[in-house]
Amino acid sequence: MSALVGVIMGSKSDWATMSHTADMLERLGIPHEVQVVSAHRTPDLLFQYAEQAEQRGLRVIIAGAGGAAHLPGMCAAKTHIPVLGVPVQSSMLSGVDSLLSIVQMPAGIPVATLAIGKAGAVNAALLAAGILGHEFPQYQNALKKFREDQTQTVLDNPDPRDF
Ligand SMILES: Nc1c(C(=O)O)ncn1[C@@H]1O[C@H](COP(=O)(O)O)[C@@H](O)[C@H]1O
């Protein structure tokens, strides 16, 4: 099956964070693709990627970027499919710069903004599963199973001293 989720990131250096998105999509069995695309460094490629996303069959785009993180917003400006933004933790400002760059979109062009770093990267994949779940019940079931397993793991390990 061709990719339903496009995972893009501003730089190879974002892969340490965005690999958590890919890992979770893999775990849920959701077909996806990953690619470095930068609004700053490869603006023409970004426009082409966003403009062609829908016709290529993508249903959701997850865009991770750090610092002056314009990638998710510019991607959202060029496509109608939902864009989920993951703020990558930058070295200088700990990702607060990334978060604010992504979250403060003007009314009319939404980006669904996740938490900074790994938590946001994982949750973006789970959110994508929820969005896809209406059209593809198998991913809704995979999401439910993930949640049930997570709950059970916590219930089975109540002692915080056991690691
Ligand atoms: N925020 C953006 C964009 C963009 O928004 O288009 N392109 C690259 N970057 C970010 O620059 C940071 C440093 O990149 P390098 O490590 O390549 O210098 C990365 O976190 C990347 O997401």
Backbone and ligand atoms as CSV (ligand in chain L), in Angstrom:
chain,resi,resn,atom,element,x,y,z
A,1,MET,N,N,0.846,-1.205,0.000
A,1,MET,CA,C,0.000,0.000,0.000
A,1,MET,C,C,0.880,1.254,0.000
A,2,SER,N,N,0.476,2.272,-0.737
A,2,SER,CA,C,1.306,3.481,-0.768
A,2,SER,C,C,1.139,4.265,0.535
A,3,ALA,N,N,2.053,5.158,0.780
A,3,ALA,CA,C,2.095,5.871,2.061
A,3,ALA,C,C,0.824,6.685,2.298
A,4,LEU,N,N,0.320,6.610,3.524
A,4,LEU,CA,C,-0.826,7.432,3.944
A,4,LEU,C,C,-0.371,8.628,4.764
A,5,VAL,N,N,0.795,8.486,5.379
A,5,VAL,CA,C,1.339,9.562,6.219
A,5,VAL,C,C,2.713,9.954,5.682
A,6,GLY,N,N,2.903,11.238,5.477
A,6,GLY,CA,C,4.204,11.746,5.079
A,6,GLY,C,C,4.885,12.374,6.286
A,7,VAL,N,N,6.056,11.861,6.625
A,7,VAL,CA,C,6.818,12.420,7.747
A,7,VAL,C,C,7.974,13.212,7.148
A,8,ILE,N,N,7.932,14.521,7.308
A,8,ILE,CA,C,9.007,15.359,6.774
A,8,ILE,C,C,9.694,16.097,7.924
A,9,MET,N,N,10.933,16.494,7.663
A,9,MET,CA,C,11.681,17.207,8.712
A,9,MET,C,C,12.671,18.142,8.038
A,10,GLY,N,N,13.007,19.206,8.756
A,10,GLY,CA,C,13.833,20.254,8.179
A,10,GLY,C,C,15.270,19.869,7.918
A,11,SER,N,N,15.773,18.868,8.629
A,11,SER,CA,C,17.186,18.496,8.519
A,11,SER,C,C,17.358,17.047,8.941
A,12,LYS,N,N,18.426,16.438,8.461
A,12,LYS,CA,C,18.774,15.095,8.932
A,12,LYS,C,C,18.961,15.073,10.441
A,13,SER,N,N,19.396,16.217,10.983
A,13,SER,CA,C,19.654,16.257,12.430
A,13,SER,C,C,18.364,16.099,13.239
A,14,ASP,N,N,17.204,16.208,12.589
A,14,ASP,CA,C,15.917,16.025,13.281
A,14,ASP,C,C,15.525,14.549,13.394
A,15,TRP,N,N,16.271,13.684,12.718
A,15,TRP,CA,C,15.866,12.271,12.664
A,15,TRP,C,C,15.871,11.617,14.057
A,16,ALA,N,N,16.801,12.051,14.926
A,16,ALA,CA,C,16.836,11.478,16.277
A,16,ALA,C,C,15.485,11.655,16.964
A,17,THR,N,N,14.810,12.753,16.679
A,17,THR,CA,C,13.455,12.984,17.231
A,17,THR,C,C,12.395,12.317,16.363
A,18,MET,N,N,12.447,12.551,15.072
A,18,MET,CA,C,11.363,12.118,14.189
A,18,MET,C,C,11.357,10.613,13.948
A,19,SER,N,N,12.462,9.940,14.276
A,19,SER,CA,C,12.452,8.473,14.179
A,19,SER,C,C,11.423,7.887,15.147
A,20,HIS,N,N,11.113,8.599,16.226
A,20,HIS,CA,C,10.090,8.109,17.156
A,20,HIS,C,C,8.708,8.120,16.502
A,21,THR,N,N,8.472,9.094,15.625
A,21,THR,CA,C,7.218,9.101,14.860
A,21,THR,C,C,7.169,7.884,13.935
A,22,ALA,N,N,8.261,7.681,13.203
A,22,ALA,CA,C,8.306,6.560,12.260
A,22,ALA,C,C,8.162,5.223,12.996
A,23,ASP,N,N,8.819,5.109,14.152
A,23,ASP,CA,C,8.730,3.857,14.924
A,23,ASP,C,C,7.289,3.578,15.344
A,24,MET,N,N,6.579,4.617,15.792
A,24,MET,CA,C,5.202,4.404,16.244
A,24,MET,C,C,4.277,4.083,15.060
A,25,LEU,N,N,4.488,4.761,13.934
A,25,LEU,CA,C,3.687,4.440,12.734
A,25,LEU,C,C,3.935,2.994,12.317
A,26,GLU,N,N,5.182,2.589,12.399
A,26,GLU,CA,C,5.557,1.200,12.075
A,26,GLU,C,C,4.830,0.239,13.016
A,27,ARG,N,N,4.865,0.545,14.293
A,27,ARG,CA,C,4.234,-0.320,15.294
A,27,ARG,C,C,2.736,-0.453,15.049
A,28,LEU,N,N,2.101,0.622,14.581
A,28,LEU,CA,C,0.657,0.608,14.322
A,28,LEU,C,C,0.335,0.060,12.932
A,29,GLY,N,N,1.364,-0.203,12.158
A,29,GLY,CA,C,1.166,-0.783,10.820
A,29,GLY,C,C,0.694,0.220,9.784
A,30,ILE,N,N,0.985,1.493,10.003
A,30,ILE,CA,C,0.498,2.542,9.091
A,30,ILE,C,C,1.551,2.829,8.015
A,31,PRO,N,N,1.201,2.685,6.736
A,31,PRO,CA,C,2.161,2.967,5.663
A,31,PRO,C,C,2.573,4.441,5.673
A,32,HIS,N,N,3.881,4.671,5.635
A,32,HIS,CA,C,4.361,6.050,5.724
A,32,HIS,C,C,5.651,6.213,4.941
A,33,GLU,N,N,6.017,7.449,4.710
A,33,GLU,CA,C,7.282,7.768,4.049
A,33,GLU,C,C,7.996,8.820,4.887
A,34,VAL,N,N,9.305,8.879,4.780
A,34,VAL,CA,C,10.071,9.882,5.519
A,34,VAL,C,C,10.995,10.614,4.553
A,35,GLN,N,N,11.161,11.920,4.761
A,35,GLN,CA,C,11.993,12.703,3.839
A,35,GLN,C,C,12.434,14.012,4.503
A,36,VAL,N,N,13.655,14.427,4.196
A,36,VAL,CA,C,14.110,15.757,4.608
A,36,VAL,C,C,13.617,16.768,3.574
A,37,VAL,N,N,12.859,17.751,4.068
A,37,VAL,CA,C,12.329,18.834,3.227
A,37,VAL,C,C,12.406,20.099,4.078
A,38,SER,N,N,12.980,21.159,3.542
A,38,SER,CA,C,13.130,22.367,4.356
A,38,SER,C,C,12.512,23.579,3.659
A,39,ALA,N,N,11.678,24.301,4.424
A,39,ALA,CA,C,11.111,25.540,3.872
A,39,ALA,C,C,12.209,26.553,3.600
A,40,HIS,N,N,13.258,26.501,4.403
A,40,HIS,CA,C,14.344,27.474,4.247
A,40,HIS,C,C,15.355,27.066,3.183
A,41,ARG,N,N,15.780,25.801,3.249
A,41,ARG,CA,C,16.885,25.371,2.394
A,41,ARG,C,C,16.434,24.798,1.058
A,42,THR,N,N,15.210,24.243,1.025
A,42,THR,CA,C,14.690,23.666,-0.231
A,42,THR,C,C,13.232,24.106,-0.424
A,43,PRO,N,N,13.010,25.421,-0.550
A,43,PRO,CA,C,11.619,25.909,-0.614
A,43,PRO,C,C,10.830,25.362,-1.808
A,44,ASP,N,N,11.473,25.209,-2.961
A,44,ASP,CA,C,10.753,24.694,-4.132
A,44,ASP,C,C,10.319,23.248,-3.911
A,45,LEU,N,N,11.206,22.474,-3.276
A,45,LEU,CA,C,10.864,21.077,-2.978
A,45,LEU,C,C,9.683,21.014,-2.011
A,46,LEU,N,N,9.684,21.878,-1.014
A,46,LEU,CA,C,8.565,21.887,-0.063
A,46,LEU,C,C,7.247,22.182,-0.782
A,47,PHE,N,N,7.242,23.185,-1.632
A,47,PHE,CA,C,6.012,23.530,-2.360
A,47,PHE,C,C,5.543,22.352,-3.205
A,48,GLN,N,N,6.485,21.723,-3.884
A,48,GLN,CA,C,6.151,20.574,-4.725
A,48,GLN,C,C,5.594,19.428,-3.857
A,49,TYR,N,N,6.252,19.164,-2.733
A,49,TYR,CA,C,5.823,18.072,-1.844
A,49,TYR,C,C,4.400,18.326,-1.342
A,50,ALA,N,N,4.170,19.539,-0.859
A,50,ALA,CA,C,2.860,19.853,-0.272
A,50,ALA,C,C,1.765,19.874,-1.347
A,51,GLU,N,N,2.088,20.409,-2.496
A,51,GLU,CA,C,1.082,20.497,-3.568
A,51,GLU,C,C,0.691,19.126,-4.102
A,52,GLN,N,N,1.638,18.189,-4.089
A,52,GLN,CA,C,1.365,16.871,-4.663
A,52,GLN,C,C,0.904,15.853,-3.622
A,53,ALA,N,N,0.938,16.220,-2.345
A,53,ALA,CA,C,0.670,15.260,-1.272
A,53,ALA,C,C,-0.698,14.592,-1.420
A,54,GLU,N,N,-1.713,15.386,-1.659
A,54,GLU,CA,C,-3.075,14.854,-1.712
A,54,GLU,C,C,-3.237,13.883,-2.879
A,55,GLN,N,N,-2.770,14.293,-4.044
A,55,GLN,CA,C,-2.948,13.429,-5.224
A,55,GLN,C,C,-2.091,12.172,-5.130
A,56,ARG,N,N,-1.030,12.206,-4.338
A,56,ARG,CA,C,-0.218,10.993,-4.129
A,56,ARG,C,C,-0.839,10.051,-3.106
A,57,GLY,N,N,-1.929,10.478,-2.461
A,57,GLY,CA,C,-2.632,9.588,-1.542
A,57,GLY,C,C,-2.341,9.807,-0.074
A,58,LEU,N,N,-1.490,10.791,0.239
A,58,LEU,CA,C,-1.227,11.074,1.653
A,58,LEU,C,C,-2.502,11.629,2.297
A,59,ARG,N,N,-2.770,11.203,3.533
A,59,ARG,CA,C,-3.933,11.717,4.276
A,59,ARG,C,C,-3.530,12.693,5.370
A,60,VAL,N,N,-2.298,12.547,5.844
A,60,VAL,CA,C,-1.778,13.377,6.937
A,60,VAL,C,C,-0.297,13.646,6.674
A,61,ILE,N,N,0.148,14.861,7.008
A,61,ILE,CA,C,1.585,15.153,6.977
A,61,ILE,C,C,2.032,15.488,8.399
A,62,ILE,N,N,3.118,14.865,8.825
A,62,ILE,CA,C,3.728,15.191,10.115
A,62,ILE,C,C,5.048,15.896,9.806
A,63,ALA,N,N,5.163,17.131,10.269
A,63,ALA,CA,C,6.343,17.933,9.942
A,63,ALA,C,C,7.086,18.297,11.222
A,64,GLY,N,N,8.336,17.877,11.318
A,64,GLY,CA,C,9.167,18.195,12.474
A,64,GLY,C,C,10.235,19.205,12.082
A,65,ALA,N,N,10.442,20.196,12.926
A,65,ALA,CA,C,11.472,21.191,12.638
A,65,ALA,C,C,11.888,21.872,13.926
A,66,GLY,N,N,13.118,22.422,13.906
A,66,GLY,CA,C,13.646,23.087,15.086
A,66,GLY,C,C,14.020,24.529,14.807
A,67,GLY,N,N,14.156,25.306,15.865
A,67,GLY,CA,C,14.548,26.713,15.731
A,67,GLY,C,C,13.445,27.527,15.070
A,68,ALA,N,N,13.822,28.276,14.038
A,68,ALA,CA,C,12.817,29.048,13.282
A,68,ALA,C,C,12.032,28.066,12.416
A,69,ALA,N,N,11.097,27.380,13.056
A,69,ALA,CA,C,10.485,26.181,12.458
A,69,ALA,C,C,9.306,26.555,11.565
A,70,HIS,N,N,9.618,26.996,10.376
A,70,HIS,CA,C,8.575,27.437,9.441
A,70,HIS,C,C,8.007,26.300,8.605
A,71,LEU,N,N,8.662,25.153,8.653
A,71,LEU,CA,C,8.262,24.041,7.779
A,71,LEU,C,C,6.794,23.632,7.936
A,72,PRO,N,N,6.310,23.351,9.161
A,72,PRO,CA,C,4.915,22.908,9.260
A,72,PRO,C,C,3.924,23.958,8.737
A,73,GLY,N,N,4.127,25.197,9.092
A,73,GLY,CA,C,3.203,26.256,8.676
A,73,GLY,C,C,3.204,26.475,7.174
A,74,MET,N,N,4.386,26.481,6.568
A,74,MET,CA,C,4.455,26.683,5.118
A,74,MET,C,C,3.890,25.487,4.378
A,75,CYS,N,N,4.085,24.313,4.950
A,75,CYS,CA,C,3.504,23.107,4.351
A,75,CYS,C,C,1.977,23.210,4.400
A,76,ALA,N,N,1.455,23.605,5.564
A,76,ALA,CA,C,-0.008,23.745,5.720
A,76,ALA,C,C,-0.571,24.783,4.760
A,77,ALA,N,N,0.224,25.789,4.441
A,77,ALA,CA,C,-0.246,26.844,3.536
A,77,ALA,C,C,-0.420,26.335,2.105
A,78,LYS,N,N,0.245,25.209,1.794
A,78,LYS,CA,C,0.228,24.709,0.415
A,78,LYS,C,C,-0.535,23.400,0.235
A,79,THR,N,N,-1.239,22.934,1.288
A,79,THR,CA,C,-2.027,21.707,1.146
A,79,THR,C,C,-3.274,21.811,2.004
A,80,HIS,N,N,-4.294,20.990,1.660
A,80,HIS,CA,C,-5.524,20.982,2.455
A,80,HIS,C,C,-5.551,19.823,3.437
A,81,ILE,N,N,-4.602,18.886,3.298
A,81,ILE,CA,C,-4.634,17.760,4.233
A,81,ILE,C,C,-4.047,18.208,5.581
A,82,PRO,N,N,-4.462,17.540,6.671
A,82,PRO,CA,C,-4.015,17.988,7.997
A,82,PRO,C,C,-2.498,17.913,8.168
A,83,VAL,N,N,-1.939,18.956,8.771
A,83,VAL,CA,C,-0.501,18.996,9.071
A,83,VAL,C,C,-0.328,19.011,10.594
A,84,LEU,N,N,0.440,18.041,11.077
A,84,LEU,CA,C,0.759,17.961,12.505
A,84,LEU,C,C,2.198,18.433,12.674
A,85,GLY,N,N,2.426,19.381,13.560
A,85,GLY,CA,C,3.758,19.956,13.727
A,85,GLY,C,C,4.439,19.446,14.982
A,86,VAL,N,N,5.679,19.001,14.829
A,86,VAL,CA,C,6.466,18.532,15.979
A,86,VAL,C,C,7.643,19.487,16.197
A,87,PRO,N,N,7.654,20.207,17.320
A,87,PRO,CA,C,8.790,21.086,17.625
A,87,PRO,C,C,9.999,20.254,18.068
A,88,VAL,N,N,11.074,20.347,17.307
A,88,VAL,CA,C,12.299,19.625,17.664
A,88,VAL,C,C,13.048,20.444,18.712
A,89,GLN,N,N,13.614,19.735,19.695
A,89,GLN,CA,C,14.326,20.425,20.781
A,89,GLN,C,C,15.633,21.005,20.267
A,90,SER,N,N,15.703,22.321,20.173
A,90,SER,CA,C,16.912,22.985,19.684
A,90,SER,C,C,17.940,23.071,20.806
A,91,SER,N,N,19.224,23.206,20.420
A,91,SER,CA,C,20.270,23.224,21.451
A,91,SER,C,C,20.318,24.560,22.191
A,92,MET,N,N,20.073,25.662,21.493
A,92,MET,CA,C,20.216,26.972,22.126
A,92,MET,C,C,19.052,27.328,23.050
A,93,LEU,N,N,17.816,27.059,22.617
A,93,LEU,CA,C,16.631,27.505,23.363
A,93,LEU,C,C,15.721,26.354,23.777
A,94,SER,N,N,16.269,25.141,23.767
A,94,SER,CA,C,15.572,23.948,24.267
A,94,SER,C,C,14.240,23.656,23.569
A,95,GLY,N,N,14.035,24.200,22.407
A,95,GLY,CA,C,12.814,23.868,21.662
A,95,GLY,C,C,11.664,24.825,21.887
A,96,VAL,N,N,11.826,25.775,22.795
A,96,VAL,CA,C,10.757,26.765,22.991
A,96,VAL,C,C,10.614,27.621,21.733
A,97,ASP,N,N,11.751,27.893,21.085
A,97,ASP,CA,C,11.709,28.619,19.807
A,97,ASP,C,C,10.936,27.831,18.756
A,98,SER,N,N,11.200,26.522,18.688
A,98,SER,CA,C,10.509,25.659,17.720
A,98,SER,C,C,9.010,25.637,18.015
A,99,LEU,N,N,8.680,25.468,19.290
A,99,LEU,CA,C,7.272,25.399,19.698
A,99,LEU,C,C,6.516,26.666,19.301
A,100,LEU,N,N,7.087,27.796,19.652
A,100,LEU,CA,C,6.387,29.053,19.373
A,100,LEU,C,C,6.305,29.323,17.868
A,101,SER,N,N,7.336,28.923,17.136
A,101,SER,CA,C,7.307,29.105,15.680
A,101,SER,C,C,6.179,28.298,15.041
A,102,ILE,N,N,5.918,27.114,15.609
A,102,ILE,CA,C,4.929,26.218,14.990
A,102,ILE,C,C,3.513,26.518,15.471
A,103,VAL,N,N,3.377,26.824,16.749
A,103,VAL,CA,C,2.031,26.888,17.329
A,103,VAL,C,C,1.278,28.173,16.980
A,104,GLN,N,N,2.008,29.283,16.781
A,104,GLN,CA,C,1.321,30.571,16.645
A,104,GLN,C,C,0.951,30.889,15.202
A,105,MET,N,N,0.134,30.003,14.645
A,105,MET,CA,C,-0.320,30.210,13.265
A,105,MET,C,C,-1.450,31.233,13.217
A,106,PRO,N,N,-1.510,32.004,12.134
A,106,PRO,CA,C,-2.640,32.924,11.983
A,106,PRO,C,C,-3.921,32.133,11.695
A,107,ALA,N,N,-5.054,32.680,12.130
A,107,ALA,CA,C,-6.342,32.024,11.869
A,107,ALA,C,C,-6.498,31.803,10.369
A,108,GLY,N,N,-6.924,30.596,10.022
A,108,GLY,CA,C,-7.145,30.289,8.610
A,108,GLY,C,C,-6.225,29.207,8.075
A,109,ILE,N,N,-5.042,29.070,8.665
A,109,ILE,CA,C,-4.087,28.030,8.239
A,109,ILE,C,C,-3.640,27.271,9.489
A,110,PRO,N,N,-4.387,26.221,9.871
A,110,PRO,CA,C,-4.053,25.523,11.114
A,110,PRO,C,C,-2.896,24.537,10.984
A,111,VAL,N,N,-2.111,24.455,12.050
A,111,VAL,CA,C,-1.148,23.366,12.244
A,111,VAL,C,C,-1.441,22.800,13.632
A,112,ALA,N,N,-1.687,21.501,13.705
A,112,ALA,CA,C,-1.932,20.858,15.000
A,112,ALA,C,C,-0.585,20.637,15.666
A,113,THR,N,N,-0.309,21.392,16.709
A,113,THR,CA,C,1.041,21.416,17.292
A,113,THR,C,C,1.157,20.469,18.481
A,114,LEU,N,N,2.191,19.649,18.454
A,114,LEU,CA,C,2.439,18.674,19.505
A,114,LEU,C,C,3.476,19.205,20.495
A,115,ALA,N,N,3.792,18.388,21.490
A,115,ALA,CA,C,4.799,18.754,22.497
A,115,ALA,C,C,6.208,18.755,21.883
A,116,ILE,N,N,7.111,19.420,22.556
A,116,ILE,CA,C,8.517,19.463,22.117
A,116,ILE,C,C,9.140,18.066,22.263
A,117,GLY,N,N,9.847,17.650,21.221
A,117,GLY,CA,C,10.704,16.468,21.323
A,117,GLY,C,C,10.004,15.134,21.188
A,118,LYS,N,N,10.544,14.129,21.877
A,118,LYS,CA,C,10.096,12.743,21.690
A,118,LYS,C,C,8.597,12.565,21.949
A,119,ALA,N,N,8.090,13.164,23.019
A,119,ALA,CA,C,6.666,12.995,23.335
A,119,ALA,C,C,5.799,13.484,22.176
A,120,GLY,N,N,6.165,14.636,21.621
A,120,GLY,CA,C,5.405,15.165,20.492
A,120,GLY,C,C,5.529,14.284,19.261
A,121,ALA,N,N,6.710,13.750,19.049
A,121,ALA,CA,C,6.935,12.891,17.886
A,121,ALA,C,C,6.100,11.615,17.974
A,122,VAL,N,N,6.079,11.010,19.159
A,122,VAL,CA,C,5.262,9.802,19.362
A,122,VAL,C,C,3.780,10.136,19.225
A,123,ASN,N,N,3.361,11.211,19.868
A,123,ASN,CA,C,1.941,11.559,19.855
A,123,ASN,C,C,1.450,11.962,18.472
A,124,ALA,N,N,2.323,12.517,17.653
A,124,ALA,CA,C,1.918,12.858,16.283
A,124,ALA,C,C,1.498,11.598,15.533
A,125,ALA,N,N,2.232,10.520,15.735
A,125,ALA,CA,C,1.876,9.255,15.073
A,125,ALA,C,C,0.539,8.732,15.602
A,126,LEU,N,N,0.330,8.841,16.911
A,126,LEU,CA,C,-0.932,8.367,17.501
A,126,LEU,C,C,-2.103,9.217,17.017
A,127,LEU,N,N,-1.877,10.510,16.899
A,127,LEU,CA,C,-2.921,11.404,16.393
A,127,LEU,C,C,-3.244,11.083,14.932
A,128,ALA,N,N,-2.205,10.805,14.165
A,128,ALA,CA,C,-2.423,10.425,12.760
A,128,ALA,C,C,-3.267,9.153,12.685
A,129,ALA,N,N,-2.995,8.209,13.571
A,129,ALA,CA,C,-3.787,6.965,13.592
A,129,ALA,C,C,-5.249,7.275,13.878
A,130,GLY,N,N,-5.486,8.190,14.792
A,130,GLY,CA,C,-6.860,8.592,15.113
A,130,GLY,C,C,-7.546,9.242,13.925
A,131,ILE,N,N,-6.818,10.074,13.193
A,131,ILE,CA,C,-7.390,10.743,12.014
A,131,ILE,C,C,-7.706,9.711,10.926
A,132,LEU,N,N,-6.789,8.775,10.728
A,132,LEU,CA,C,-6.984,7.753,9.696
A,132,LEU,C,C,-8.055,6.739,10.084
A,133,GLY,N,N,-8.319,6.644,11.386
A,133,GLY,CA,C,-9.198,5.591,11.908
A,133,GLY,C,C,-10.601,5.600,11.340
A,134,HIS,N,N,-11.105,6.754,10.962
A,134,HIS,CA,C,-12.470,6.814,10.419
A,134,HIS,C,C,-12.537,6.133,9.052
A,135,GLU,N,N,-11.473,6.310,8.286
A,135,GLU,CA,C,-11.444,5.729,6.933
A,135,GLU,C,C,-10.906,4.299,6.938
A,136,PHE,N,N,-9.995,4.019,7.885
A,136,PHE,CA,C,-9.324,2.713,7.932
A,136,PHE,C,C,-9.474,2.135,9.343
A,137,PRO,N,N,-10.531,1.320,9.571
A,137,PRO,CA,C,-10.788,0.793,10.915
A,137,PRO,C,C,-9.620,0.006,11.496
A,138,GLN,N,N,-8.786,-0.587,10.622
A,138,GLN,CA,C,-7.659,-1.376,11.154
A,138,GLN,C,C,-6.691,-0.506,11.956
A,139,TYR,N,N,-6.566,0.772,11.601
A,139,TYR,CA,C,-5.643,1.641,12.343
A,139,TYR,C,C,-6.290,2.140,13.629
A,140,GLN,N,N,-7.620,2.259,13.601
A,140,GLN,CA,C,-8.326,2.595,14.848
A,140,GLN,C,C,-8.168,1.437,15.847
A,141,ASN,N,N,-8.281,0.207,15.333
A,141,ASN,CA,C,-8.107,-0.960,16.200
A,141,ASN,C,C,-6.681,-1.038,16.727
A,142,ALA,N,N,-5.713,-0.744,15.877
A,142,ALA,CA,C,-4.308,-0.768,16.323
A,142,ALA,C,C,-4.082,0.270,17.417
A,143,LEU,N,N,-4.731,1.432,17.266
A,143,LEU,CA,C,-4.604,2.498,18.266
A,143,LEU,C,C,-5.228,2.060,19.595
A,144,LYS,N,N,-6.418,1.439,19.512
A,144,LYS,CA,C,-7.075,0.952,20.743
A,144,LYS,C,C,-6.208,-0.082,21.438
A,145,LYS,N,N,-5.625,-0.977,20.653
A,145,LYS,CA,C,-4.775,-2.027,21.238
A,145,LYS,C,C,-3.553,-1.402,21.910
A,146,PHE,N,N,-2.944,-0.423,21.262
A,146,PHE,CA,C,-1.792,0.261,21.856
A,146,PHE,C,C,-2.173,0.855,23.209
A,147,ARG,N,N,-3.325,1.522,23.248
A,147,ARG,CA,C,-3.761,2.176,24.487
A,147,ARG,C,C,-4.049,1.149,25.580
A,148,GLU,N,N,-4.696,0.046,25.215
A,148,GLU,CA,C,-4.993,-0.995,26.202
A,148,GLU,C,C,-3.698,-1.595,26.754
A,149,ASP,N,N,-2.753,-1.873,25.862
A,149,ASP,CA,C,-1.468,-2.443,26.303
A,149,ASP,C,C,-0.731,-1.481,27.227
A,150,GLN,N,N,-0.780,-0.191,26.880
A,150,GLN,CA,C,-0.109,0.825,27.695
A,150,GLN,C,C,-0.702,0.865,29.100
A,151,THR,N,N,-2.034,0.848,29.169
A,151,THR,CA,C,-2.711,0.856,30.469
A,151,THR,C,C,-2.328,-0.375,31.271
A,152,GLN,N,N,-2.350,-1.536,30.600
A,152,GLN,CA,C,-2.051,-2.789,31.297
A,152,GLN,C,C,-0.627,-2.796,31.824
A,153,THR,N,N,0.291,-2.258,31.042
A,153,THR,CA,C,1.703,-2.209,31.473
A,153,THR,C,C,1.847,-1.395,32.760
A,154,VAL,N,N,1.125,-0.280,32.841
A,154,VAL,CA,C,1.193,0.548,34.057
A,154,VAL,C,C,0.573,-0.205,35.239
A,155,LEU,N,N,-0.575,-0.833,34.993
A,155,LEU,CA,C,-1.259,-1.560,36.070
A,155,LEU,C,C,-0.434,-2.746,36.562
A,156,ASP,N,N,0.299,-3.368,35.648
A,156,ASP,CA,C,1.100,-4.549,36.011
A,156,ASP,C,C,2.392,-4.184,36.730
A,157,ASN,N,N,2.755,-2.912,36.706
A,157,ASN,CA,C,4.042,-2.484,37.300
A,157,ASN,C,C,3.838,-1.296,38.238
A,158,PRO,N,N,3.122,-1.496,39.351
A,158,PRO,CA,C,2.777,-0.370,40.217
A,158,PRO,C,C,3.913,0.105,41.110
A,159,ASP,N,N,4.951,-0.711,41.297
A,159,ASP,CA,C,6.037,-0.343,42.211
A,159,ASP,C,C,7.066,0.529,41.476
A,160,PRO,N,N,7.213,1.808,41.853
A,160,PRO,CA,C,8.123,2.706,41.110
A,160,PRO,C,C,9.590,2.335,41.285
A,161,ARG,N,N,9.915,1.463,42.271
A,161,ARG,CA,C,11.325,1.086,42.477
A,161,ARG,C,C,11.767,0.012,41.488
A,162,ASP,N,N,10.808,-0.670,40.861
A,162,ASP,CA,C,11.158,-1.715,39.872
A,162,ASP,C,C,11.413,-1.092,38.520
A,163,PHE,N,N,12.627,-1.158,38.076
A,163,PHE,CA,C,12.919,-0.668,36.714
A,163,PHE,C,C,13.580,-1.747,35.903
L,1,LIG,N1,N,13.326,24.776,10.979
L,1,LIG,C1,C,14.027,24.351,9.936
L,1,LIG,C2,C,13.669,24.399,8.591
L,1,LIG,C3,C,12.354,24.908,8.098
L,1,LIG,O1,O,11.491,25.282,8.939
L,1,LIG,O2,O,12.159,24.899,6.885
L,1,LIG,N2,N,14.641,23.873,7.858
L,1,LIG,C4,C,15.609,23.479,8.701
L,1,LIG,N3,N,15.240,23.780,9.957
L,1,LIG,C5,C,15.877,23.402,11.210
L,1,LIG,O3,O,17.171,23.802,11.413
L,1,LIG,C6,C,17.668,22.997,12.489
L,1,LIG,C7,C,19.141,22.867,12.373
L,1,LIG,O4,O,19.446,22.177,11.190
L,1,LIG,P1,P,20.940,21.642,10.924
L,1,LIG,O5,O,21.238,20.642,12.016
L,1,LIG,O6,O,20.872,20.978,9.567
L,1,LIG,O7,O,21.843,22.834,10.946
L,1,LIG,C8,C,16.912,21.679,12.415
L,1,LIG,O8,O,16.237,21.419,13.639
L,1,LIG,C9,C,15.928,21.906,11.301
L,1,LIG,O9,O,14.630,21.398,11.542
